[in-house]
């Protein structure tokens, strides 16, 4: 099993307790509240969009939480 990140919508704090009971004992799961405020920064041509794909925002809004599978980062050794 991989690592997972669970994001809880700011307006659904009651989900923290439920999800912590279900997933809290597993070391491969992190649970956090959505820290974003409002909309993304205005479009700028000099940097790529950093926010999650729009469908993730819709899932977060609809069900109150979002589960994201974390992939292993491959780094070059020096």
Protein Blocks (a to p, Z undefined) as FASTA:
>chain_A
ZZddddddfklmmlmmmmmmmmmmpmkbccdddfbghjaddddfkbccfbdcfklmmmmm
mnopacddddddddddZZ
